Amino acid sequence: MNIEQMKLVLAEILAKTDLTPCVVGHRGVGKSAGIIQVCRRDNWRYTSLRLGQMEVGDLVGIPYREGDVMHWSRPSWWPGDNDPPTVVHCDELNRAQQEDTLQAIFQFVEPPVEGEPRALHIHRLAPRHKVVVTINPPDGSYQVATLDRALIDRMVMLYVESDHACWARYAADCGLDEGVRRFLGANSTLLARQGAPMDMRMEPTERAWEMISTLRRNCRFPGDLEMEVYAGIVGNEAAIMFMRWLADQRHRPLTAGEILDTWDEVARQAEQQRDDVQAATITDLTITLQSSPGLTPEQEENLVAYIAILPRDLRFGLVKSLLKIPTVAQALSRDRHDHVVLDAITAMAEEAGRP
């Protein structure tokens, strides 16, 4: 993506999530300038940490004693709870010269645990403040440290590349010399040349998919950028597969919510699902009812209607799982549902009686 696209994505993530964007790009492409522009436009206070120049004490504060208790002073850069909303820019993350500095900042760039504030050692960051990271790609062109998988896995990687049209708009807005602008219009290859591909070799993990879930729930990206954003979390291959799956409505399994709440609308689709797709719906339905077993009368009727359209073996498996959920089992045991569930219960009884 170019700088303008990065600014759009960055603003969306900072405003609507607690995730940590990491902007990856070559020198001079405008990573820091783009972040500052987002902060000015959206009324964030901007604080920059040049990690290549910092030691652990600069991050966690200097220790001091009060009686028998050890404390750490709050660093001067740390935004207070009542300070204006602030973006803390961890610049040059992979240029941290000391291993312990990199280990110290690890906790800070990690998205906060659910229900807990972001933290650095004993210091707690108020939820109104956000964190963004920038790095140069580890392609051999820069003197940078290798970031381990655990650290990379905690950030949303946004890859930024040179784009003449984007730079030309910036140059015009800033009133850069007309001769320079016209020259580069005819010689756009003389902007920053790209080095090796910037792929940080992202891989799918449970945490990565949770981050994508957070983005899908809270953020809206233009279609051409959505895949790029997801690729910066789970890698290109997984992101492409996911986007194709989303686009293929015909093979998407019905969800528990659709079965329970909109049965009349999805009944025909439910009957036509392949057995492997049906299995995904059954799994979602079982998990949903295990975590939230209460059923309204309408949901109860919709559940029984779904069970009725299943092939015998799938019906048997679903009823067997549902009877382990007390409130759902009570609903299924009503006399009026015998025509649907009795066959499955009989099959279970026969299975239990086998030697």
VOTORTI-681197 format. One record per residue: residue in three letters; x, y, z of N, C-alpha, C in turn. Coordinates in pm, whole numbers, plus 32768, in hexadecimal, padded with zeros to 4 digits. Layout:
! residues N
ALAXYZXYZXYZ/...
This chain:
! residues 355
MET80547F8980008000800080008058807C8000/ASN802180EC7FD0806C81697FD2805081B48055/ILE808E822880648082827280E27FF2829D80FE/GLU7FAB82CB80977F2182F680AB7ECA828280DA/GLN7EDF820D80A07E93819680CA7EBA816E8158/MET7F3C817781777F68815781FE7F2681B28264/LYS7F1D823282467EDF829182A27E4C826F82BA/LEU7E08824782517D7B8221825F7D6D81A982BB/VAL7DBD814082A27DB680C782F37DE080E38383/LEU7E4D812E83927E80814E84177E188199846A/ALA7DD981FD842F7D74824B84787D0181F384A5/GLU7CD7819584517C69813B84737C8E80E084E7/ILE7D0780A884E47D32804D854E7D42809785D2/LEU7D82810D85CF7D998158864A7D1681878689/ALA7CB781B086377C3B81E7866C7BDD817C86A2/LYS7BE58102866C7B7C80A086897BAB802086CB/THR7C2F800E86DF7C607F94871E7CD47FB5877B/ASP7D007F5187C77D787F5D881B7DEE7F1287DE/LEU7DE27EE987607E4E7EA2871E7EC47F008704/THR7F397EC586EC7FB37F1386D57FDC7F0A8643/PRO7FC97F7485F37FF97F72856980917F808566/CYS80D07F38850B81607F4584F481757F688462/VAL81A37FE3844881B6801283BE82427FEA8391/VAL82487F9B832782C87F6882F282E27FAC826C/GLY83577FEA825F8376802C81E08407805681D9/HIS84358071815F84BF809B814A84D2812C8177/ARG855181538186857181D881B6853882428158/GLY850982AE819384DC83208146845383148106/VAL840F82A38118838F829180D4831F82E18115/GLY8333830B819482D0835F81D68284831D8247/LYS82BE82B882858279827082F1825A82CD8365/SER82C1830D839B82AD8365840F825783DE83EB/ALA8270841A83768222848E834D818F846B8341/GLY817283F3830B80E883C982FD80A383BA8383/ILE80EA838483E680B18373846C809683FC84AB/ILE80F48457849D80E284DE84D4806A85248493/GLN805B851184107FE9854E83CA7F64851783FD/VAL7F5E849584167EE4845A844E7EC7849584D7/CYS7F2F84A485297F1C84DC85AF7EE8856C85A8/ARG7F2085BD854F7EF4864785447E63864F8512/ARG7E4585FE84B07DBE860284757D5385D284D6/ASP7D73856A85257D10852D857C7D1E8556860F/ASN7D6D85BD86287D7B85F786AF7DB585968715/TRP7E19854B86EB7E6884FC874A7EE5854B8770/ARG7F0B854787EE7F8E857B88137FF6851387EB/TYR8068854187B980CC84E68782814884E387DB/THR81738469880181ED8457884F824483EF880A/SER82C1841287EF831B83B887A68385837F8803/LEU839982FC87FD840682B888448469828287DE/ARG84E182B987DA854A82878782858F821487CB/LEU855F819C87B5858D812A88058620810A87EE/GLY86568131877986E3811A8760873D816A87BD/GLN870581D187FF8753822688588730821188EB/MET86DD81AE890A86A881A0899186DD812489D7/GLU86E4812F8A5A870780BE8AAF868D80978B01/VAL8697802B8B4B86267FF98B9885F380628BF9/GLY864D80AA8C3A862381108C9A85D2817F8C5B/ASP85EC819B8BDB859F82018B95850F81D48B81/LEU84F981528B818474811C8B68842881018BE9/VAL846780C08C48841E80958CC1843180F68D35/GLY848A815A8D2884A181B88D948512818D8DF0/ILE853C81E98E4585AB81CF8EA28573819A8F27/PRO85AD812F8F5D857A80F88FDB859C81519053/TYR8541815490B3855A819B9131850E815391A0/ARG8537816D921C84FA8128928E84A5818692E1/GLU8437814F931183E88190937983DB812C93EA/GLY842B813E9450843080DB94BB846980599487/ASP841D7FED9496844C7F6B946784177F4793DC/VAL83D67FA8939A83957F8C931A83E17FCF92A8/MET83FB7F83923E843D7FB791C883D57FEA9165/HIS83EA806291308392809D90CC83E580C39052/TRP839E80E28FE383E081138F6A839E81968F41/SER83EF81FD8F2F83B8827F8F09837982788E7E/ARG831282C68E6982D182C88DE7832883148D85/PRO834582DA8D0F839783218CAC835483A38C81/SER83A484068C5C836E84898C39831384848BBE/TRP832984228B6682D9841A8AEB825383D68B01/TRP824183968B7381CB83438B8A814D839A8B94/PRO80E683828B41806C83D38B48801E83B68BC9/GLY7FF7841E8C0F7FAA840D8C887F1A83E68C6B/ASP7ED683B38CD17E4C83858CBE7DF083F38C8C/ASN7E0A846F8CB57DB284DE8C8F7DEA85338C1D/ASP7E5A85098BE37E9285528B737E3A85408AF6/PRO7E46859A8A967DFA85898A197E1D850489D7/PRO7DBF84CA898B7DDD844B89457E5F845588F7/THR7EB583F5890E7F3E83FB88DA7F60837E888C/VAL7FA88390881D7FE3832187D48077831B87F7/VAL80A282AC8833812F82988853816E824D87DE/HIS81CA828E8799820982568722828D82148749/CYS829081908747830B814587638359813986E0/ASP83B0819A86CA83FA81A3864D8479814E8654/GLU849D811585E2851A80C785D9851A8051863A/LEU84AA800B864484A17F9B86A385117F36868F/ASN852F7F16861285967EB185FA86237EED85F4/ARG86307F6B862086B57FA7862F86DF7FB286C2/ALA868C7F7F871A86B17F7F87A887387F3787B6/GLN879A7F7D87EB88237F4987EC883B7EE08857/GLN87EB7EE188BF88017E83892C878D7E218933/GLU87AB7DA3894687457D3C894B86E17D5689B9/ASP870F7D888A2D86B17D9E8A9B86517E118A7D/THR867B7E728A28861F7EDD89FF85AD7EA389AC/LEU85D07E4B8950856B7E0B88FC850D7DB58950/GLN85447D7089B384F07D1D8A0A84937D748A5E/ALA84C37DE98A8884717E418ADA83FA7E778A8B/ILE84127E9D8A0D83A77EDA89BD83447E71898C/PHE83697DF3899183127D85896382887D8F89A2/GLN82847DA18A2482047DA78A6C81B17E1E8A3F/PHE81F47E8C8A1D81AD7F0889FE81687F028976/VAL81A77EC38914816B7EBD888E81027E4E8885/GLU80FE7DF788E780997D8D88E6800F7DC88902/PRO7FA97DA488B47F227DD588D27EFA7DAE895F/PRO7EB17E0489A67E8E7DE78A317E367D6B8A3E/VAL7E4A7D238AAA7DF57CB18AC77D677CE38ADF/GLU7D067C948AB57C7A7CBD8AC07C597CE98B4E/GLY7C247D628B597BFD7D978BDB7C6D7DD68C29/GLU7CE77DD18BF37D5B7E098C387D997E778BE1/PRO7DD87EDC8C1E7E197F448BCF7E9E7F158B96/ARG7ECC7F578B2F7F537F3E8AFB7FB77F658B66/ALA80267F1E8B6F80837F378BDE81137F328BAD/LEU816A7F708BFD81FB7F678BED82347F608C7A/HIS82607EE98C9E828F7ED08D26821D7EEE8D89/ILE822F7F4A8DE781C37F658E4781657FD48E17/HIS818480148DA8813680848D7980C080538D23/ARG804C808F8D377FD3806A8CEE7FA980DE8C94/LEU7F9180C18C157F6E81298BB57ED681348BAB/ALA7EA381AC8BBE7E1281C18BB57DE081998B2A/PRO7D67815E8B237D33812D8AA27D2881978A35/ARG7D2282168A5A7D16828089F57D95828F89A2/HIS7E05825B89D57E85826A898F7EA081ED893A/LYS7EE481FE88C97EFE8192886A7F938188884C/VAL7FBA81188812804780FE87F1805280D7875E/VAL80B4810F871980D280EA868F816880D78682/VAL8191807A862B821D8055861B8246806E858A/THR82C48094857482FD809884ED8383805084EB/ILE839E800D847C841F7FC9846A84487FD083D8/ASN84CA7FC183BF84FD7FA7833884FB7F108323/PRO84E37EE382A984DC7E53829285647E1182A4/PRO85697D9982DD85E87D5282F086137D0C8270/ASP86337D5A820886557D20818686EA7D258168/GLY873B7D4581CC87CB7D4E81B787FB7DD98196/SER879E7E38818087C57EC1815D87DB7F1981D8/TYR87B17EE9824D87B47F3C82C587F67EF18338/GLN882F7F3E8394886C7F03840B87FF7EF58475/VAL87B47E89846B87427E7584C487497DEC8503/ALA87067DE0857687017D6085BC868E7D0C8584/THR869E7C89858F86347C2E856585CB7C2685D2/LEU854E7C3F85AD84E17C37860D84AD7BA88613/ASP84987B74868B846D7AE9869583D87ADB8673/ARG83AF7A5F865983287A44862D82C07A728692/ALA82DD7A618712827C7A848778825D7B188778/LEU82C27B6B875F82AD7BFC875B82617C2586DD/ILE828B7BF2866A82487C1285EC81B57BEA85F0/ASP819A7B79863181137B42863580B27B9B8682/ARG80E77BFC86CD80917C52871E806F7CD786DC/MET80997CE8865E80827D67861A803F7D528592/VAL7FFE7DBB85627FC37DBB84DC80287DFE847F/MET80657DB0842780CE7DE383D080917E298357/LEU80B57EA9834380857EF782D280FE7F19827A/TYR81047EDF820281787EF081AA81627F6A814F/VAL81BE7FCB815581AF8047810A821C805080A0/GLU81F5807480268254807F7FB8824981087F76/SER82B1812C7F2A82B181AC7EE1824481AB7E77/ASP8206821F7E66819D822D7E0181A482BD7DCE/HIS81C382CF7D4E81DA83567D1C815F83AE7D26/ALA80EA83777D03807083C87D06805583F97D94/CYS806B83A37DF5805783C97E8180BC84357EA9/TRP813A84217E8281A284847EA58186850A7E60/ALA815685057DE5813C85807D9980D085D47DDE/ARG806985917E13800185DA7E5B803A861A7ED9/TYR808E85CE7F1F80CF86027F988128867A7F76/ALA8175866D7F0A81D286D87EE2818687577EBE/ALA811587487E7A80C487BD7E55808987FF7ED1/ASP805787AD7F2F801C87E47FAA8083882F7FFC/CYS80FF87FE7FFA816A883C804981AF88AE7FFF/GLY818C88C27F8081CA892C7F33825B89137F13/LEU828188957EFD830C88777ED9832E88B67E52/ASP83AC88C77E3A83DC890C7DC2839E88D07D43/GLU836A89277CED832588F77C75838488AD7C17/GLY840288DA7C13846288957BBD847888067BE9/VAL848487F27C6C8495876A7CA1841A87157C80/ARG83A3874F7C94832987037C7C831A86DC7BE9/ARG833987377B8F832C87197B01839486B57AD3/PHE840E86C17B0B847886627AE8845185D47B11/LEU841E85C57B8C83FA85407BBB837C850C7B77/GLY832885697B4582B6853C7AF782E184F37A79/ALA8353851E7A41838884DD79C983EB846F79E8/ASN841A84697A67848084057A8E845A83C87B15/SER83E4838D7B1983B0835A7B9A840582E97BD3/THR845882A97B7F84AD823E7BB1851A82737C0E/LEU852A82F87C12859183307C69855E834F7CF5/LEU84E683267D1384BA83247D9F850082AD7DE2/ALA84E582987E63852A822C7EAA851381A77E64/ARG857E81627E46857380E07E06855380767E6E/GLN850080187E4684DB7FAD7EA1854C7F467EA8/GLY85637F147F1F85C47EA97F3085807E227F1F/ALA85AE7DC17F6B85717D3D7F6784E27D457F9C/PRO848D7CE37F7C84047CE37FB084037CF18048/MET83A07D3B807A839B7D5B8109834B7CF5815B/ASP83297C85812082D97C228167831F7BF681E7/MET82DB7C08825983137BE082DA82F37B4E82FB/ARG82C17B07829682A07A7882A4823C7A628316/MET81D17AAB830D81667A99836F81267A10835B/GLU80FA79D583C780BD795183C3803C79518414/PRO7FDB78FE83ED7F5D78FA84397F7278BF84C4/THR7F3878FF85277F3678CB85B17EAD78ED85EC/GLU7E9078B2865E7E1178D286A17E09796786C1/ARG7E7779A186F07E787A3087107E627A838691/ALA7E9E7A5886227E907AA385A57DFF7AA58576/TRP7DBC7A34857D7D307A2F85527CD87A8185B0/GLU7CFB7A8686307CB07ADA868C7CC17B6E8668/MET7D397B94863C7D517C1E86127CFE7C3F8595/ILE7CF87BE085377CA67BF684C07C137C0384E6/SER7BE87BB085447B5D7BBA85757B427C4485AF/THR7BA17C7885FC7B917CFE86367B867D6985C9/LEU7BDA7D5E85637BD67DBF84F67B537DB684A9/ARG7B257D3C848E7AA77D2C84417A307D5F8490/ARG7A367D52851479C67D7C856779C17E158575/ASN7A367E5585747A3B7EE385977A607F428525/CYS7AA77F1184C07AE17F6B845B7AA67F5183D1/ARG7AAD7FB7837E7A827FAB82F37AF37FDC8299/PHE7B277F8082457B927FA281E87B5F7F968159/PRO7B937FEA80FD7B717FD6806F7B957F498044/GLY7B477F137FE87B5A7E877FBF7BE77E657F94/ASP7C2A7EC27F4D7CB07EA37F1C7D197EA57F8A/LEU7CF77EDD7FFE7D567EE1806D7D3D7E7380D4/GLU7CC37E3F80D77CA07DDF813F7CFC7D65813C/MET7D157D2F80C47D6B7CBA80BA7DF97CDA80E5/GLU7E2A7D5280C47EB17D7A80ED7EBD7D7F8184/VAL7E567DB581C57E597DBF82577E5B7D338295/TYR7E077CDA82647E027C53829B7E837C07827F/ALA7EBF7C2082087F3E7BDE81E77FAC7C078248/GLY7FA27C81827E80037CAE82E27FEE7C70836A/ILE7F8C7C1683757F727BD283F57F847B3B83E8/VAL7F4D7B00837C7F537A6E836D7FA57A4382F4/GLY7FDD7AA182A8802A7A7D82327FD47A7E81B4/ASN80157A8781417FCD7A9480C17F757A1C80A3/GLU7FAA79A580B37F5F792D808C7EDE791F80DB/ALA7EE9792D81607E72791E81B47E0F798F819A/ALA7E427A0A81837DE97A7B816A7D9D7A6980E7/ILE7DE17A3880807D9E7A2080007D3279B6800F/MET7D52794980557CEF78DF806B7C76791580B6/PHE7C917968811C7C24799E816D7BCB79FA8119/MET7C087A5380CA7BBA7AB0807A7B6A7A66800F/ARG7BA479FE7FD57B5979AE7F747AE479697FB7/TRP7AFB7936802F7A9078F280787A1F79538097/LEU7A4279CC80BF79DA7A3080DB798A7A51805D/ALA79CE7A547FEB798B7A797F6F79347A097F38/ASP795179907F5F7907791D7F2B788E79017F83/GLN782479497F6D77AD793C7FC0776E78B17FB5/ARG778078707F43773C77EF7F2E776C77857F8F/HIS77EA77897FB67821771F80097838774A809A/ARG780677C080BF781A77EC814877B577A581A3/PRO77E47765820E7785772182687728778582AC/LEU76AC775D82BF765077AF830D768177B4839E/THR766A782383DF76947832846A7625780A84C8/ALA764877F8854775E577D885AD757B784685B5/GLY75A778C385AC7549793285B274E5792E8541/GLU7512790A84C974B77902845874537892846A/ILE74807821849E742577AF84B573BD77D2851F/LEU73E9780C858D7390782385FE7336789C85EB/ASP7367790285A4731D798085A072DD79A08519/THR730E796484AE72D67986842972BA790883D9/TRP728178A384197270782083D9721F78298358/ASP71B278748358715E787C82E171AC78AE8268/GLU721079038280725E793B821272CA78DB81DF/VAL72F978838236736C782F82117349779B8207/ALA72CA7776821972A476E9821B72CC76A1819A/ARG72B276E1812872D376A180A8736B768E809B/GLN73B776F580C1744876E980BA747B767D8117/ALA743D766F818D7466760881EC7453757D81B3/GLU73E47567816E73CA74E48132742F74C380C5/GLN74637528808174BA7511800F754E750C8033/GLN7570752580B175FE752480D87639749780CB/ARG76B57492809676FD74138093771773E38121/ASP7731736281327743732C81B877B9736C8201/ASP7829738B81B8789B73C881FA787C74568226/VAL782B749F81D67802752681FD779D751D826F/GLN774574B9826776E374A482D37729748A8357/ALA77987442835277E2742383CC781774A3840F/ALA783F750583BD786E758383F577FC75CE843A/THR778575CA83FC77107609843B76EE75C484BF/ILE76F2754084BF76D474F385397737751485A8/THR77B675208586781C754285EA780275CB8626/ASP77E4762D85D077C776B48600774A76B58657/LEU76E7766A8630766A7663867D768376258706/THR76D175BA870B76EE7578878A773C75D287E8/ILE77A4761487B377F7766D880477A476E28838/THR7751771987E276FD778B8809769E77668879/LEU765E76F3886F75FE76C988D47643769D8956/GLN76BE766F894C7709764E89C6772B76CB8A15/SER774B773789CF777277B38A1276F978088A38/SER768B77F989EF761278488A0C759877EE89F4/PRO757977988A557516772E8A3F748577598A3F/GLY746777D48A6573DC78008A69739E780B89DE/LEU732377D889CF72DD77DE894F725678218960/THR7236787D890771B078B489047155784C88C1/PRO70D2785488D3707777F58891708D77EF87FA/GLU70A3786287BB70BA7864872B713C781E8706/GLN71A678378756722777F5873C721C775E874E/GLU71CE773587AF71BA76A587C6717B7664874B/GLU711276A4871570D1766E869E7130766D8627/ASN718276D5861971E176DC85AA724B767085B6/LEU72797655862F72DD75EC864572A47564861E/VAL722B7548864871ED74C7862671D774BC8590/ALA71B0752A8551719D752984C07220750B8478/TYR728E754184AB73107524846F733574918481/ILE7322745E84FA734073D1851372F2737884B2/ALA727773A08494721F734D84407253733E83B2/ILE729E73A0837F72CB739782F37352735182E5/LEU738F732D8354741372EF834F740A725C8327/PRO746F722982DE7478719982C77481714E834D/ARG745C70D0834E7450708683CC74D07087841F/ASP7543707383DF75BF706C842D75E370F48469/LEU75CF7160841D75EC71E584537588720A84C0/ARG750971E384AD74A471FE851374C871B78595/PHE74F3713B858A751A70ED85FF758C7133864B/GLY75F3715E86017665719E8642764072218685/LEU75EB7272864475C472F2867F756F72DE86FB/VAL750B728886F274B4727187677505723987DC/LYS756371E287BF75B871A88829760572168871/SER763972798824768272E888627624734488B0/LEU75AE735E8877755173BC88B8751673858938/LEU75077300894274CE72C689BB752C72D08A33/LYS75A972F68A197609730C8A8675FB73988AC2/ILE75A773EB8A84758F74738AB5750774738AFA/PRO74FF74788B7F7482745F8BC8740A74AF8B96/THR741975318B8473A575828B5C737875618ACF/VAL73D675438A7773B2751C89EE7374749189EC/ALA73AC74378A3C737373AF8A4672E273B48A76/GLN72C6740D8AD7723E741B8B0971E0744A8A9B/ALA720F74A68A4871BC74D789DB71A2746A8973/LEU7209741C895371F973B588ED71A37340891C/SER71947331899F714872C089D470B172D889D5/ARG7086734C89A86FF7736789A66FB273088943/ASP6F3772DD89676EEF727A89166EDE72A68886/ARG6ECA7326886F6EAD735487E76F2673498789/HIS6F9C732F87C4701473228771703872908758/ASP6FE472328787700771A5877A701D717A86EA/HIS6FD071B2868D6FDA71888602706271A985C5/VAL70AB72048606712F722C85D3719F71E98620/VAL719871EB86A4720A71BF86F471FF712E8721/LEU718970F2871B717A706A874F71D270088705/ASP71DB70178681722E6FBD863272BF6FC28660/ALA72F2703C8678737D704986A5738F700F8731/ILE732E7027878A73396FF2881373346F5A8810/THR72DF6F2187BA72D76E9087AE735B6E56877E/ALA73986E9A871D74186E6C86E974836E6F8756/MET747E6ED687AD74DE6EDF881B74C86E6E887E/ALA744B6E4F8898742D6DE188F6745F6D5D88BF/GLU744B6D49883B747D6CCE87FD75146CC78803/GLU75556D3887ED75E86D3C87F376196D1D887F/ALA75D56D5288E475FD6D38896F75E96CA78996/GLY75876C628955756C6BD8897A75C26B738935/ARG76156BA188D7766B6B43889176DB6B1388EC/PRO77036A9588DF77726A62893177F56AA08905/
